[in-house]
């Protein structure tokens, strides 16, 4: 009678062991699910792998932009007070060389062309080639604008050509004519404002120029060969108003 009792005990022990194993597995799964989803669950050790920061790779030692030279171009108009000169248009190229954080030197070369009327100069076209240097002082920032004041001097070269109408009118009367304008020195002062975007600066520039030059007019009587020469003072005082931009290298 002992054999059936032993077999029954073995079967009962096996059932208990199986139930205990199943409960252990279920408990472990539930704990893992809770700890991964619950905010306050125990943390799991992880190895964080992050991509290198692109901005950190591209960052460079801070360098002030005022330490770099810049080059640019402007379109300009001139409004001169000489009555014989109409409004002129032209372009210029310029370079800005920094001296300090608020002091710059500007070198500029360009041209302005305008029509002349018969008042001091014969009717024709005058082209002015300014070569100027300007000392610029950066002022306070006003919003996004960078205003500045400046002044300097320059030399102004000229080229004059008579109009076909004036030449034909003189030829019909038996005269030949020519005219030229000597180089002149001048001073200027003014200011402007710029707006910066990355390494580009866009802005407006206004200069008031005080300069004059000698204008030479020659008329030849084709019948008698007599030559008449006249020298007059050409004043190119007035405003030069420009807009353009430059690139900081």
Backbone as CSV, one residue per row, in Angstrom:
resi,resn,N_x,N_y,N_z,CA_x,CA_y,CA_z,C_x,C_y,C_z
1,UNK,0.822,-1.213,0.000,0.000,0.000,0.000,0.852,1.258,0.000
2,UNK,2.172,1.144,0.170,3.022,2.327,0.219,3.320,2.882,-1.157
3,UNK,3.271,1.971,-2.207,3.633,2.418,-3.547,2.678,3.470,-4.083
4,UNK,1.347,3.310,-3.987,0.436,4.363,-4.449,0.631,5.657,-3.698
5,UNK,0.951,5.607,-2.424,1.136,6.837,-1.642,2.351,7.577,-2.116
6,UNK,3.428,6.848,-2.437,4.658,7.509,-2.922,4.434,8.162,-4.264
7,UNK,3.738,7.451,-5.145,3.464,8.037,-6.472,2.631,9.298,-6.358
8,UNK,1.674,9.300,-5.456,0.832,10.482,-5.281,1.649,11.661,-4.781
9,UNK,2.606,11.381,-3.872,3.451,12.463,-3.376,4.343,13.032,-4.475
10,UNK,4.875,12.136,-5.309,5.744,12.605,-6.400,4.970,13.501,-7.351
11,UNK,3.732,13.060,-7.710,2.926,13.876,-8.625,2.575,15.224,-8.006
12,UNK,2.263,15.262,-6.732,1.930,16.530,-6.076,3.128,17.468,-6.044
13,UNK,4.331,16.894,-5.759,5.544,17.736,-5.737,5.841,18.326,-7.103
14,UNK,5.647,17.499,-8.146,5.890,17.968,-9.525,4.929,19.087,-9.883
15,UNK,3.650,18.972,-9.465,2.679,20.038,-9.761,3.050,21.323,-9.051
16,UNK,3.486,21.208,-7.791,3.883,22.410,-7.047,5.093,23.073,-7.672
17,UNK,6.063,22.256,-8.112,7.275,22.818,-8.734,6.933,23.535,-10.029
18,UNK,6.058,22.939,-10.850,5.656,23.575,-12.103,4.921,24.880,-11.843
19,UNK,4.034,24.888,-10.845,3.304,26.109,-10.525,4.232,27.194,-10.031
20,UNK,5.241,26.794,-9.225,6.188,27.796,-8.720,7.015,28.383,-9.848
21,UNK,7.435,27.539,-10.803,8.233,28.045,-11.937,7.422,28.995,-12.793
22,UNK,6.158,28.633,-13.050,5.309,29.506,-13.851,5.082,30.847,-13.154
23,UNK,4.886,30.819,-11.848,4.702,32.069,-11.117,5.934,32.936,-11.119
24,UNK,7.108,32.309,-11.053,8.354,33.095,-11.076,8.548,33.795,-12.415
25,UNK,8.271,33.042,-13.486,8.414,33.642,-14.825,7.436,34.784,-15.016
26,UNK,6.163,34.597,-14.598,5.164,35.654,-14.745,5.541,36.873,-13.924
27,UNK,6.062,36.637,-12.717,6.452,37.774,-11.867,7.607,38.556,-12.479
28,UNK,8.586,37.841,-13.057,9.734,38.522,-13.680,9.295,39.345,-14.881
29,UNK,8.394,38.819,-15.714,7.906,39.572,-16.882,7.155,40.822,-16.456
30,UNK,6.311,40.693,-15.442,5.543,41.848,-14.986,6.462,42.933,-14.417
31,UNK,7.495,42.520,-13.688,8.425,43.513,-13.112,9.192,44.256,-14.210
32,UNK,9.587,43.509,-15.223,10.325,44.146,-16.338,9.446,45.132,-17.083
33,UNK,8.174,44.757,-17.329,7.263,45.659,-18.036,6.982,46.896,-17.219
34,UNK,6.809,46.735,-15.917,6.493,47.896,-15.080,7.679,48.840,-14.970
35,UNK,8.878,48.284,-14.809,10.041,49.151,-14.650,10.393,49.884,-15.930
36,UNK,10.021,49.358,-17.100,10.304,50.067,-18.355,9.266,51.103,-18.679
37,UNK,8.024,50.979,-18.162,6.958,51.918,-18.507,6.672,52.904,-17.387
38,UNK,6.870,52.558,-16.159,6.523,53.452,-15.048,7.555,54.544,-14.921
39,UNK,7.109,55.790,-14.680,8.053,56.898,-14.557,9.018,56.710,-13.399
40,UNK,8.546,56.152,-12.315,9.396,56.014,-11.139,10.091,54.689,-11.051
41,UNK,10.050,53.884,-12.092,10.648,52.569,-12.061,12.145,52.646,-11.935
42,UNK,12.759,51.539,-11.493,14.216,51.540,-11.339,14.886,51.705,-12.679
43,UNK,15.919,52.519,-12.764,16.572,52.768,-14.049,17.362,51.558,-14.504
44,UNK,17.435,51.445,-15.827,18.233,50.387,-16.422,19.530,50.983,-16.895
45,UNK,20.587,50.263,-16.701,21.864,50.805,-17.188,21.878,50.855,-18.702
46,UNK,22.222,52.026,-19.261,22.270,52.211,-20.703,23.564,52.930,-21.080
47,UNK,23.981,52.704,-22.289,25.142,53.411,-22.830,24.624,54.436,-23.824
48,UNK,24.751,55.698,-23.487,24.242,56.764,-24.354,25.256,57.042,-25.451
49,UNK,24.783,56.948,-26.685,25.626,57.237,-27.846,25.023,58.436,-28.563
50,UNK,25.700,59.527,-28.553,25.194,60.746,-29.183,26.085,61.132,-30.336
51,UNK,25.445,61.691,-31.367,26.206,62.156,-32.531,26.955,63.428,-32.168
52,UNK,28.118,63.617,-32.719,28.860,64.857,-32.427,28.094,66.078,-32.877
53,UNK,28.133,67.108,-32.062,27.423,68.353,-32.355,28.069,69.061,-33.536
54,UNK,27.275,69.269,-34.615,27.823,69.908,-35.816,28.257,71.338,-35.541
55,UNK,27.462,72.023,-34.680,27.825,73.407,-34.380,29.128,73.478,-33.605
56,UNK,29.367,72.464,-32.757,30.620,72.464,-32.016,31.798,72.214,-32.936
57,UNK,31.569,71.337,-33.956,32.639,71.087,-34.910,32.945,72.314,-35.738
58,UNK,31.919,73.070,-36.090,32.111,74.223,-36.952,32.521,75.470,-36.181
59,UNK,32.375,75.434,-34.869,32.703,76.630,-34.099,34.192,76.899,-34.185
60,UNK,34.518,78.161,-34.278,35.891,78.585,-34.366,36.173,79.546,-33.227
61,UNK,37.421,79.770,-32.952,37.727,80.772,-31.923,37.094,82.097,-32.277
62,UNK,36.469,82.777,-31.343,35.780,84.033,-31.661,36.741,85.045,-32.251
63,UNK,36.366,85.606,-33.387,37.180,86.621,-34.049,36.288,87.787,-34.410
64,UNK,36.663,88.963,-33.995,35.863,90.134,-34.258,35.905,90.460,-35.749
65,UNK,34.723,90.784,-36.328,34.670,91.083,-37.749,35.396,92.373,-38.088
66,UNK,35.540,93.278,-37.092,36.222,94.530,-37.407,37.696,94.302,-37.706
67,UNK,38.222,93.122,-37.410,39.624,92.849,-37.668,39.886,92.485,-39.128
68,UNK,38.844,92.393,-39.937,38.998,91.934,-41.316,38.674,93.045,-42.308
69,UNK,39.367,93.031,-43.417,39.096,93.992,-44.490,37.852,93.564,-45.259
70,UNK,37.241,94.518,-45.925,36.035,94.232,-46.711,36.092,95.025,-48.008
71,UNK,35.378,94.517,-49.006,35.374,95.120,-50.335,33.944,95.125,-50.859
72,UNK,33.588,96.204,-51.577,32.219,96.301,-52.050,32.065,97.270,-53.196
73,UNK,30.813,97.526,-53.541,30.474,98.425,-54.646,29.197,99.168,-54.312
74,UNK,29.055,100.349,-54.928,27.865,101.175,-54.716,27.412,101.757,-56.042
75,UNK,26.116,101.976,-56.136,25.559,102.818,-57.177,25.267,104.181,-56.576
76,UNK,25.482,105.256,-57.343,25.387,106.585,-56.742,24.789,107.589,-57.716
77,UNK,24.219,108.636,-57.139,23.802,109.808,-57.892,24.473,111.025,-57.265
78,UNK,24.703,112.037,-58.057,25.294,113.272,-57.550,24.380,114.439,-57.880
79,UNK,24.177,115.284,-56.901,23.373,116.497,-57.056,24.294,117.666,-56.718
80,UNK,24.839,118.313,-57.744,25.832,119.362,-57.557,25.187,120.729,-57.724
81,UNK,25.758,121.700,-57.048,25.132,123.022,-57.070,25.551,123.849,-58.285
82,UNK,26.531,123.403,-59.058,26.898,124.103,-60.284,25.724,124.059,-61.251
83,UNK,25.255,125.213,-61.690,24.053,125.273,-62.514,24.241,124.602,-63.872
84,UNK,25.468,124.531,-64.352,25.698,123.935,-65.662,25.770,122.411,-65.618
85,UNK,25.690,121.817,-64.434,25.789,120.365,-64.281,24.452,119.800,-63.827
86,UNK,23.929,118.886,-64.606,22.692,118.218,-64.209,23.011,117.041,-63.286
87,UNK,21.968,116.388,-62.774,22.160,115.264,-61.861,22.948,114.153,-62.541
88,UNK,23.957,113.649,-61.851,24.802,112.605,-62.411,24.504,111.243,-61.814
89,UNK,24.891,110.208,-62.539,24.748,108.830,-62.063,26.083,108.124,-62.263
90,UNK,26.335,107.114,-61.457,27.576,106.381,-61.587,27.682,105.252,-60.603
91,UNK,28.853,104.642,-60.575,29.141,103.538,-59.669,30.522,103.759,-59.064
92,UNK,30.798,103.041,-57.996,32.113,103.113,-57.369,32.416,101.789,-56.694
93,UNK,33.698,101.496,-56.605,34.171,100.366,-55.825,34.942,100.896,-54.628
94,UNK,34.883,100.179,-53.513,35.531,100.692,-52.312,36.030,99.539,-51.446
95,UNK,36.997,99.852,-50.618,37.539,98.917,-49.635,37.535,99.593,-48.280
96,UNK,37.219,98.828,-47.257,37.203,99.330,-45.890,38.244,98.548,-45.095
97,UNK,39.210,99.264,-44.552,40.282,98.652,-43.773,40.107,99.032,-42.309
98,UNK,40.001,98.069,-41.396,39.766,98.390,-39.987,41.030,98.893,-39.306
99,UNK,40.839,99.847,-38.426,41.907,100.355,-37.580,41.682,99.909,-36.137
100,UNK,40.450,100.013,-35.683,40.054,99.519,-34.371,38.594,99.099,-34.473
101,UNK,38.000,98.770,-33.320,36.620,98.298,-33.343,35.633,99.367,-33.790
102,UNK,35.991,100.646,-33.694,35.069,101.717,-34.081,35.706,102.728,-35.031
103,UNK,36.823,102.380,-35.655,37.506,103.295,-36.560,37.927,102.531,-37.815
104,UNK,37.569,103.087,-38.986,37.849,102.438,-40.258,38.376,103.451,-41.269
105,UNK,39.136,102.957,-42.232,39.610,103.768,-43.342,38.988,103.212,-44.626
106,UNK,38.360,104.095,-45.384,37.714,103.702,-46.638,38.469,104.309,-47.817
107,UNK,38.783,103.479,-48.799,39.370,103.929,-50.061,38.357,103.671,-51.165
108,UNK,38.129,104.669,-52.023,37.046,104.586,-53.014,37.510,105.129,-54.358
109,UNK,37.102,104.438,-55.415,37.345,104.907,-56.770,36.088,104.620,-57.589
110,UNK,35.734,105.533,-58.492,34.515,105.336,-59.268,34.399,106.353,-60.380
111,UNK,33.170,106.530,-60.841,32.916,107.555,-61.856,31.481,108.042,-61.753
112,UNK,31.288,109.280,-62.158,29.970,109.908,-62.256,29.896,110.592,-63.617
113,UNK,28.832,110.360,-64.341,28.660,110.999,-65.630,27.388,111.844,-65.608
114,UNK,27.477,113.001,-66.247,26.350,113.945,-66.211,26.369,114.811,-67.460
115,UNK,25.211,115.364,-67.755,25.065,116.266,-68.902,25.357,117.702,-68.463
116,UNK,26.006,118.450,-69.322,26.270,119.864,-69.040,25.407,120.722,-69.965
117,UNK,24.993,121.863,-69.456,24.267,122.837,-70.256,25.170,124.045,-70.468
118,UNK,24.844,124.883,-71.417,25.714,125.993,-71.809,25.648,127.106,-70.773
119,UNK,26.359,126.851,-69.668,26.424,127.849,-68.597,27.747,127.635,-67.856
120,UNK,28.820,128.197,-68.380,30.142,127.956,-67.833,30.890,126.905,-68.614
121,UNK,30.207,125.847,-69.023,30.756,124.817,-69.896,29.868,124.720,-71.127
122,UNK,30.465,124.385,-72.301,29.609,124.151,-73.462,28.712,122.945,-73.226
123,UNK,27.709,122.820,-74.049,26.803,121.676,-73.934,27.546,120.395,-74.289
124,UNK,27.446,119.419,-73.409,28.164,118.166,-73.636,27.958,117.207,-72.477
125,UNK,28.968,116.375,-72.267,28.898,115.378,-71.188,30.202,115.394,-70.409
126,UNK,30.058,115.483,-69.091,31.192,115.494,-68.191,31.190,114.210,-67.371
127,UNK,32.359,113.573,-67.305,32.533,112.392,-66.470,33.590,112.701,-65.416
128,UNK,33.244,112.446,-64.168,34.138,112.701,-63.040,34.607,111.362,-62.477
129,UNK,35.918,111.256,-62.257,36.505,110.047,-61.695,37.100,110.387,-60.323
130,UNK,36.358,110.149,-59.254,36.880,110.481,-57.915,37.786,109.378,-57.373
131,UNK,38.843,109.784,-56.722,39.727,108.887,-55.975,39.803,109.461,-54.565
132,UNK,39.109,108.820,-53.606,38.903,109.427,-52.292,39.339,108.503,-51.170
133,UNK,39.729,109.132,-50.072,39.993,108.427,-48.829,39.156,109.024,-47.716
134,UNK,38.564,108.166,-46.895,37.646,108.614,-45.848,37.977,107.911,-44.539
135,UNK,38.019,108.665,-43.471,38.150,108.100,-42.133,36.751,108.005,-41.530
136,UNK,36.329,106.794,-41.203,34.974,106.563,-40.700,35.009,106.187,-39.219
137,UNK,34.077,106.786,-38.471,33.935,106.494,-37.043,32.583,105.830,-36.821
138,UNK,32.591,104.605,-36.310,31.353,103.898,-36.015,30.666,104.524,-34.807
139,UNK,29.360,104.757,-34.951,28.593,105.350,-33.876,27.850,104.263,-33.108
140,UNK,26.905,104.678,-32.269,26.116,103.746,-31.492,25.214,102.931,-32.413
141,UNK,24.893,101.725,-31.974,23.958,100.890,-32.730,22.536,101.409,-32.523
142,UNK,21.789,101.428,-33.596,20.402,101.876,-33.523,19.535,100.771,-34.111
143,UNK,18.999,99.925,-33.214,18.265,98.766,-33.693,19.230,97.827,-34.413
144,UNK,18.908,97.501,-35.645,19.812,96.674,-36.438,20.774,97.464,-37.288
145,UNK,20.727,98.795,-37.213,21.572,99.645,-38.054,22.910,99.909,-37.387
146,UNK,23.926,100.102,-38.224,25.267,100.447,-37.770,25.637,101.794,-38.390
147,UNK,25.292,102.899,-37.757,25.572,104.214,-38.340,27.035,104.612,-38.157
148,UNK,27.478,105.517,-39.023,28.845,106.011,-38.930,28.903,107.431,-39.471
149,UNK,29.941,108.154,-39.074,30.261,109.478,-39.584,31.674,109.437,-40.145
150,UNK,31.948,110.322,-41.087,33.279,110.297,-41.673,33.617,111.559,-42.430
151,UNK,34.874,111.647,-42.805,35.347,112.780,-43.585,36.694,112.450,-44.181
152,UNK,37.077,113.209,-45.208,38.358,112.955,-45.843,38.584,113.868,-47.025
153,UNK,39.416,113.417,-47.926,39.748,114.208,-49.109,39.974,113.320,-50.307
154,UNK,40.167,113.970,-51.452,40.379,113.187,-52.665,40.788,114.049,-53.833
155,UNK,41.081,113.376,-54.917,41.399,114.045,-56.168,40.359,113.619,-57.199
156,UNK,39.946,114.575,-58.030,38.861,114.350,-58.983,39.391,114.586,-60.400
157,UNK,39.402,113.523,-61.189,39.794,113.609,-62.588,38.542,113.791,-63.445
158,UNK,38.692,114.402,-64.614,37.541,114.746,-65.448,37.813,114.408,-66.911
159,UNK,36.739,114.114,-67.577,36.766,113.975,-69.029,35.523,114.647,-69.593
160,UNK,35.741,115.538,-70.551,34.619,116.293,-71.109,34.571,116.091,-72.621
161,UNK,33.369,115.944,-73.127,33.176,115.820,-74.570,31.996,116.694,-74.988
162,UNK,32.197,117.426,-76.077,31.122,118.280,-76.605,30.022,117.427,-77.214
163,UNK,28.820,117.919,-77.100,27.709,117.219,-77.721,27.735,117.439,-79.232
164,UNK,27.139,116.529,-79.961,27.077,116.658,-81.418,26.300,117.914,-81.817
165,UNK,25.282,118.248,-81.043,24.489,119.443,-81.365,25.338,120.706,-81.263
166,UNK,26.124,120.821,-80.185,26.973,121.996,-80.013,28.052,122.048,-81.085
167,UNK,28.643,120.910,-81.412,29.701,120.881,-82.434,29.158,121.303,-83.795
168,UNK,28.003,120.797,-84.180,27.414,121.146,-85.482,27.010,122.611,-85.534
169,UNK,26.488,123.127,-84.431,26.088,124.541,-84.409,27.294,125.452,-84.602
170,UNK,28.424,125.126,-83.977,29.626,125.938,-84.144,30.218,125.793,-85.549
171,UNK,30.175,124.604,-86.085,30.720,124.391,-87.435,29.921,125.159,-88.479
172,UNK,28.619,125.238,-88.278,27.801,126.001,-89.222,28.149,127.480,-89.210
173,UNK,28.701,127.962,-88.083,29.098,129.366,-87.972,30.574,129.562,-88.320
174,UNK,31.229,128.480,-88.688,32.632,128.583,-89.078,33.600,128.504,-87.918
175,UNK,33.191,127.856,-86.838,34.066,127.733,-85.671,34.252,126.252,-85.318
176,UNK,35.391,125.978,-84.745,35.640,124.681,-84.124,35.864,124.897,-82.633
177,UNK,35.516,123.930,-81.832,35.598,124.127,-80.377,36.026,122.838,-79.698
178,UNK,36.640,123.003,-78.572,37.002,121.884,-77.705,37.008,122.399,-76.270
179,UNK,36.906,121.466,-75.343,36.896,121.845,-73.929,37.509,120.714,-73.109
180,UNK,38.122,121.071,-72.009,38.709,120.096,-71.093,38.619,120.634,-69.672
181,UNK,38.702,119.727,-68.712,38.636,120.098,-67.303,39.848,119.490,-66.607
182,UNK,40.601,120.314,-65.905,41.790,119.848,-65.187,41.385,119.050,-63.948
183,UNK,42.295,118.213,-63.449,42.019,117.545,-62.160,41.895,118.562,-61.036
184,UNK,41.109,118.221,-60.049,40.912,119.119,-58.912,40.957,118.366,-57.603
185,UNK,41.325,119.059,-56.555,41.348,118.493,-55.211,40.079,118.890,-54.467
186,UNK,39.691,118.086,-53.514,38.482,118.406,-52.766,38.444,117.729,-51.415
187,UNK,37.555,118.212,-50.573,37.279,117.632,-49.269,35.842,117.123,-49.247
188,UNK,35.566,116.242,-48.331,34.186,115.763,-48.186,33.953,115.328,-46.744
189,UNK,32.704,115.329,-46.368,32.288,114.819,-45.063,30.880,114.274,-45.211
190,UNK,30.488,113.440,-44.297,29.160,112.846,-44.389,29.014,111.686,-43.430
191,UNK,28.223,110.723,-43.826,27.959,109.564,-42.977,27.047,108.589,-43.689
192,UNK,26.611,107.606,-42.949,25.741,106.586,-43.517,25.350,105.582,-42.460
193,UNK,24.738,104.502,-42.919,24.315,103.426,-42.020,24.369,102.116,-42.794
194,UNK,24.676,101.062,-42.079,24.756,99.736,-42.686,23.947,98.742,-41.863
195,UNK,23.533,97.676,-42.532,22.839,96.566,-41.904,23.604,95.305,-42.245
196,UNK,23.870,94.494,-41.225,24.729,93.325,-41.415,23.921,92.042,-41.438
197,UNK,24.328,91.136,-42.360,23.783,89.781,-42.421,24.948,88.840,-42.696
198,UNK,25.314,88.078,-41.705,26.501,87.230,-41.774,27.712,88.102,-42.117
199,UNK,28.377,87.793,-43.222,29.543,88.587,-43.612,29.211,89.648,-44.654
200,UNK,27.955,89.896,-44.879,27.533,90.912,-45.842,27.003,92.129,-45.085
201,UNK,27.354,93.304,-45.609,26.812,94.546,-45.059,26.235,95.369,-46.202
202,UNK,24.991,95.795,-46.019,24.300,96.617,-47.000,24.000,97.961,-46.361
203,UNK,24.109,99.022,-47.151,23.867,100.312,-46.537,23.788,101.452,-47.517
204,UNK,23.602,102.632,-46.955,23.547,103.878,-47.723,24.677,104.777,-47.222
205,UNK,25.176,105.600,-48.136,26.290,106.487,-47.811,26.035,107.841,-48.455
206,UNK,26.209,108.902,-47.685,25.991,110.259,-48.184,27.254,111.077,-47.912
207,UNK,27.763,111.704,-48.951,28.925,112.579,-48.811,28.590,113.948,-49.394
208,UNK,29.043,114.977,-48.704,28.979,116.326,-49.264,30.395,116.714,-49.674
209,UNK,30.548,117.006,-50.963,31.866,117.256,-51.537,32.065,118.756,-51.728
210,UNK,33.256,119.215,-51.387,33.660,120.599,-51.643,34.903,120.534,-52.531
211,UNK,34.745,120.831,-53.803,35.854,120.708,-54.745,35.599,121.614,-55.947
212,UNK,36.671,121.965,-56.623,36.548,122.724,-57.856,37.718,122.371,-58.767
213,UNK,37.616,122.794,-60.021,38.645,122.522,-61.018,38.572,123.601,-62.089
214,UNK,39.641,123.736,-62.829,39.698,124.710,-63.922,39.200,124.060,-65.211
215,UNK,38.251,124.745,-65.858,37.716,124.286,-67.145,38.304,125.155,-68.258
216,UNK,38.834,124.501,-69.286,39.452,125.195,-70.410,38.570,125.043,-71.647
217,UNK,38.172,126.163,-72.226,37.388,126.158,-73.470,38.198,126.816,-74.577
218,UNK,38.223,126.187,-75.740,38.984,126.705,-76.880,38.071,126.780,-78.095
219,UNK,38.041,127.945,-78.721,37.245,128.148,-79.935,38.186,128.636,-81.031
220,UNK,38.091,128.007,-82.182,38.957,128.329,-83.311,38.099,128.874,-84.459
221,UNK,38.480,130.061,-84.932,37.812,130.626,-86.108,38.413,129.970,-87.339
222,UNK,37.626,129.124,-87.985,38.152,128.362,-89.116,38.434,129.237,-90.339
223,UNK,37.880,130.435,-90.376,38.108,131.330,-91.509,39.416,132.103,-91.337
224,UNK,39.619,132.650,-90.149,40.813,133.485,-89.927,41.922,132.747,-89.175
225,UNK,41.591,131.622,-88.560,42.581,130.888,-87.785,42.813,131.426,-86.400
226,UNK,42.032,132.398,-85.989,42.181,132.937,-84.646,41.708,131.923,-83.601
227,UNK,42.398,131.909,-82.481,42.095,130.970,-81.404,41.691,131.764,-80.165
228,UNK,40.576,131.413,-79.619,40.079,132.058,-78.401,40.062,131.016,-77.280
229,UNK,40.721,131.336,-76.197,40.751,130.431,-75.049,40.145,131.118,-73.840
230,UNK,39.422,130.322,-73.090,38.778,130.846,-71.885,38.925,129.825,-70.754
231,UNK,39.280,130.337,-69.604,39.399,129.498,-68.411,38.346,129.923,-67.406
232,UNK,37.622,128.964,-66.920,36.591,129.251,-65.925,36.713,128.249,-64.785
233,UNK,36.129,128.596,-63.677,36.168,127.739,-62.489,34.927,126.853,-62.471
234,UNK,35.160,125.538,-62.424,34.057,124.580,-62.360,33.941,124.080,-60.922
235,UNK,32.839,124.379,-60.292,32.605,123.933,-58.925,31.786,122.647,-58.944
236,UNK,32.309,121.644,-58.285,31.569,120.373,-58.208,31.126,120.105,-56.770
237,UNK,30.843,121.192,-56.051,30.294,121.045,-54.700,28.901,120.426,-54.787
238,UNK,28.596,119.581,-53.834,27.258,119.020,-53.782,27.233,117.660,-53.114
239,UNK,26.072,117.035,-53.158,25.845,115.751,-52.490,26.090,114.595,-53.445
240,UNK,26.736,113.585,-52.902,26.884,112.292,-53.575,26.166,111.265,-52.698
241,UNK,25.113,110.678,-53.223,24.269,109.759,-52.460,24.397,108.374,-53.091
242,UNK,24.783,107.399,-52.268,25.090,106.057,-52.792,24.429,104.994,-51.934
243,UNK,24.225,103.830,-52.552,23.705,102.660,-51.859,24.390,101.423,-52.435
244,UNK,24.721,100.486,-51.570,25.401,99.279,-52.036,25.718,98.359,-50.900
245,UNK,26.749,97.551,-51.066,27.111,96.591,-50.046,28.563,96.190,-50.151
246,UNK,29.007,95.483,-49.124,30.377,94.987,-49.096,30.422,93.625,-48.414
247,UNK,31.494,92.891,-48.685,31.700,91.571,-48.135,32.918,91.606,-47.218
248,UNK,32.767,91.091,-46.029,33.874,91.040,-45.070,34.609,89.709,-45.252
249,UNK,35.875,89.774,-45.552,36.676,88.567,-45.804,37.437,88.148,-44.553
